[in-house]
């Protein structure tokens, strides 16, 4: 055996035998790189949470330090507003209940809370020792809690995805499926560059949901559907779109009803599932009731979704953040659904339902390209399903270590090169690299 072949065999063995350790090691590297970037290349205004993430963060800061949901002071401080600057009128225009609007879900703020509170406690104790760091929830240490929590959440989501796939395929196929989908799709960007966005949190909750669903797919007891409902409610807390995952157990109950389950039994399972989902989603309804005077809302307005005009083809194939064009490995994974069918037809049905609904909803958004994003970021919720499909394809193919390491490594390297190009352009090096658009600039 050549030296290169022996090395690839060792890599293959490490990935398959120590998958959890490999995922944890990658997360540590990501956390170190992220933390270093905050020191070496800080943003001029000192903020860490930007864009959508800021709207999650103000909910956490306000709840902990002000013990309310009045966000105006947070927005004024973090945006450094001195008056009604153009485009910031909404900060000063109260809702019907006298609050300031917030277009983002509360789930990420809840997920970040443990580390945020730990840092708050450390700073509080430090003040007794003369440490002058302000205990106000605005400092970079506090904001860093969001990013580090996001990295940990993404890694745990990948681990859950791996465990779900390993229930259906070999450990080796599941490990490679999870790592390649994570590192060669948009998920890597929201695990490393922008972990404060909700996609890292979404990866954790959807990963946990699919792990439990796959692990218990032979069970039909009410308790199972209650847990699935509760996990779905938690997923919806992170990203409202992830409510779609409820369609999977409901469709499963419908299928079991056709196979002989009684109507009463089916109704009990649906009721248990939906009730648990509503209970888990209650924090968001409390926030909406406070901000808007109603427990259910579409803060972006009814025009945000164009249900009758979905961009079904562009959201997949456009060079403007299309799912398959920016991350071709996902197209390979979707092709693996046929391999999943041979292993578990019921699981395939659930995966197909979730993917189809996610495709339609993402395509129906008015900004189907998801603003300034690294690829089709709204499909990060589908990473566990992509992992299942790719693992099934790898299992069917049964490649030699050299082939698997080479092809998996090539897919990951392509995405990391694209990530470097994208970041270089976004950081102003536009004379050096072009924006990733068009076949040449995307792939070569």
N, C-alpha and C positions, 0 to 999 in steps of 0.2 A: 504494500500500500504506500502511495506517495505521501510526502510530508503534507501537501495541501489537502489531499483526501483524508488523511488522518486528522488534520485540524478541523475539517468540516464535520467529520464524524463526532469529534469531541464537542463541537458547538451544538450539534443536533442532540447529543446525549444530555448536555447541560440544560438546554431549553426544555426537553421533554421530562428530565428527571428532577429539576429544581425550578420549576416554572414560577412558583410563588416567590422564590428568592430572586429570580431574574426580574420579575415585575417590580419587586421592592427595590432592587438595585437601580433600576431605571428611574423609579420615582425619586430616589435619593439624588441621583445625578441631575434630574430635572429641578428638584428643589434647590440644589446647590447652584445650578446655572441661573435659575430665576432670582435667587437671593443675591448672587454676584451682580447680576444686571441692575438690580435696584441701587447698588452702591456705585458701580462703575459708570453706568449710563442712566442716571436718574432723570426723570422728566423735569423740564425747566420749572414747572409750577409746584414740584414736590409731590404731586399726586401719584398714587399707585393704581387706585381704582378709577377707571375712565370709561367713557361710553356707557353701555347698558349696565355695566357693573356698578357704577356710581349709584344708580337708582336702587339696586339691592342694598348697597352699603348704608345709605342714609336711613333705611328702615332699621338696620341693626344699631347704628350709632344712636339714633333718636330713642329707640326703645330702651337701651341700656343706660344712657347718660341723662336723657331728658324724661324718660319714663312716659313718653307720649308718641304720637304718630304725626306730629307737626314737623314737617321737613323743611320749612322755609329757611330756618337758620342754617341747616346743614348745606342746602343748595347755595345760599349766599356765601357761606364760608368756603366751600369746596370749589365753586366756580369763580370765587373772588369777585363777586358782583359789587358794584358801587352804586348801581341804580338800575333802571329798567333798560338794560342793554338790549339791542335788537335780537329777537329770537328767544329772549328769556321772560317774556311777558307772563308765561304760564306759572312762573315761580310766585308771582304776586297776585294771580287771579285765583280766588278761593273756589273750591267746589261747592256743591249745594249744602254741604255740612260744615263749610268753613275751613276745610283743610286744603293742602296743596296736592295736586294729582301725583300719582306714581304709576307708571305704565308697566312696571316689572313685578314678577312674582316675589312672594316673601320667602319662599323656600330656601334659596341660597343664603339669605341672612341667617336663618335658623341653623343651617348647616355650619356656617362660619362661627356661630356663637361660642362653642366650647373653647376654641383657641383664642378668640377675641376676649372672652372673659378671663382666661388664664393670663393673657398678656396684661389685662387691666389689673389683675391681682398682683402681678409681679411689679408693675409700675407703682401701684399703691404702696406695696411693701418697700420698694426702693426709695420712695419719698421720705420714709422714716430714717433712712440711712443717708439722706442728703442728696439723693439723685434728683437733679432738677427737671427730669423729663415730664412734660405736662400730662396730667391725667385728664384728658378731654375727649379721647376717642378719635381725634383727627390726625395724630402723628403717624409717621410712616410705619412704625412698629405695629400700630393697630391695623392699618390698611394691609400690611403684609400678611396678617392673619387670613385675609380673604384668599390671597393667592396660594399660600402654602396649604390651606384647607382644600382648595380646589385641586391642587396636584395630588394630594392624598386621596380625595374623592375619586378622581379619574383612575388612579391606579387600582383602587378597590373595585371600581366598576369593571375594569379589565379582568381582574381576578375572578369576579363573579361570572363574567362572560366565559372565561376559560373553564370554570367549574361546571357551568351549564353545558358547554360543548363536550366536556369530558364525560358527561353522563350518557351521551349519545354515541360518541366516537372514542377512539383511543386517546390516551393522554397526550401522545406525541402530536397527533393531528389537531387536537384542541389547543395545545400550547402554541403551535405555529399559527393556527388560525387567529387566536387572540392577539398575539404579538404583531403579526403582519397587519391586521386590520387597525390596531391601535396606532402603530408607527408609520403606516403608509396611507392614512386617511386624514381627513380634517381633524379627527380627534386629537392628533398629536399637537396641533397648534393650540387647542384649548386645554391641553394638559401641561403645556410648557410656556408658551408666549402669552396667552390670555386666559389663565386658569381662573380669573375672577369672573368670567362670563358664566352664565347658567349652564353651559353645555357640560362642564366637568361634573357638576352636581347631578345633571340629568343622566350622565353615563353611570354614575353610582346607583341611582334609584332604579333605572331601567335594567341595569345589570343584575341587581338583586332580585328584581321581579322575575326576570327570565330564568335565573338560577332556581328560584323556588318553583316556578311553573314547570320547568323541565324535570326537576327532581321529584315532583309529586304528581306527574301527569297520569299515573295509573290510579290515583285516588279520586273518589267522588264524594267524600264526606263534606258536610257543611263547613267545618273548620277550615278546610283547604280554601274554599271560596272566600271566606271571611279574610284570611291572610292575604290572598291575592287582591282583594278589594282594598285592604289597608295599604299594601305596597303600591297599588295603583294610585291611591290618593296621595301618598308621599311623592310619587313621581310627578303627579300633576302640580304639587306644590313647587317643584323646581322649575318646571316649564309646563304651562297650561296645556300645550299641545299634547303632552304625554298622557292626557286623559284618554287618548285613543287606545291605550293598552287595555282598557276595560273591555274593548270589543272582543278580545281574544277569549277570556273565560265565558263571556256571554254567548259567543258563537259555539264554544265547546259544549255549553249546556244545551243549546239548541240541537247540536248534533247528537248528544246523548239522549235527548228527548225522542228523537227519531229512532234511536236504537233500543228504546224500551223504558227509559226513565219515566216515572210517573209525573204528571203535571204538578202535583203538590210538591214533590221532591225538587223538581226543576225550579218552581217558584221560590222555595225556601233558599236554594243556593243563589239565585239571582238577587233576592232580597238581602241575604247576608253579605254578598259581594258589594252591592251598591251602598248599603248602610255603612259598611266599614270604610269604603272609599270616601263617602261624605264626611265621616267622622275624622279621618286623617286629613282631609282637605279643609277642615274647619278653620285653621289659622288664617288661610287666605280669605275666607268668607268674612271673618271678623275684621280683617283689614279693609276689605271692600265696603263693609257696612259702615265702618268708621269714616272712610274717605268719601264714599259716594252715596251712602244712605241706603244701600241695597246689598244683599249678600252675594249676588252674582252680577258680574259686569264684564264688558269688553272695553277696557280703558282707552284703547286706541281708536274706538269708534267703529260703527258698523261698516264703514267703507274699507276697513283694513283687510277684510276677506272678500274676494271676488269668486264666490262659489260657482257662478255660472261661466266663468272665463278662466279656468285653470291653465297655467303655462306648463302643461304636462311634458312636452318635449324639451323646451328650453331648460327646465329645472334639472334635467338629466344630461343634456348634450350641449348646452350653450357653453361657449368659451368664457362667458361671464358668470363664473362660479358654478358651472354645471357639475352635478355629482360625479358623473362618469368621466368627464373631460379633465377635471382637476385631480381626481383620485381614481385612476383606471382599475386599481385593485378591487374596488367595490363592484365594478361590472363583472369581474371574475367571480367574486363571492356570490353575487346574485345568480350567476349561471350555476352555482353549486346547489341551488335549491332543488334541482332535479335529483342530485345525489342524496339530499336529505329525505326526499320522498321514499327512497328505497329503505331507509332506516326507520322512519316513523311518519306515517301518513298524517296522523292527528297533529303532530308537532309541525309538520309542513303547513297544514291548513292554518294554524295559529300564526305562524311566521308570515305566511303570505297575506293574511288579513291585515296584520299590523303594517307590513311594508306597503301594501296597496293604499291603506288609509293615510299613512304618513306621506306617501308620494302625492296623493291628491291634495291634502291639506297644505303641504309645503308649496305646491304649484299654485294653489288658490290664493296665497298671500299676495297682497298688492305689490310688495317688494319681494318677489319669489327668489331673487338673487341674494336676499338677506343682508342688504346694505354692503358695507365694506367688510367682507368676510374672506377667510381663507377657505376657499371651496364652498361646498354646500353645507354650511355649519348646522343647519337645522336637522340634518340627517344623523347627527351624532347620537341621537336617541336610538337609532337603529343599529348601533355598533354591536350589541349582543346578538342580534339576528344575523348580521353579516358574519360574525364570528362563527355561529352555528353552521351557516351555509358553507363558508370557506373550509371549516374543519371537516365537514362531510365530503367536500370535494377532494381534499388532501387525503382523507382516509380511502376514498375510492381509487385515487391515483396511486397511492402507496409509493411515493418517490424515494429514490436513494438519498442519503444525507447530502451528498454533493449537490444534487439537483435542487433539493429543498432549500438548503442554505443559500445557494447562488440566486435562485429566483426570488426567495423571500428578501434576501439582502438587497437585490436590485430594486425591488418595489419600494423598500424603505429608503434606499439611497436616493431614488428619484424624488420622493416626497420631501426629503430633507433638503435636497438641492433646490427644489421649488420653493420651499420655505425660506431658504437663504435669499433667493432671488426676490421673493415677495417682501421680505423684511428690509432688504437693501433698498428697494424702490420706495417703500413706505417711509424709510428714514432719510429720504432725500437724495440717494445716489442714483438719480434718474438718468444721468449721463453715462452711467456704467452698465446698468441693467434695465431692460424694459419691464413694463407691467406684464404679468403672465396672462397674455391674451393672444388668441390665435394658436394654431397647431405648433408652429415653430417655437414661439416664446413659452408655450406651456410644456412642451415635451423635450425640446432640445436646448 
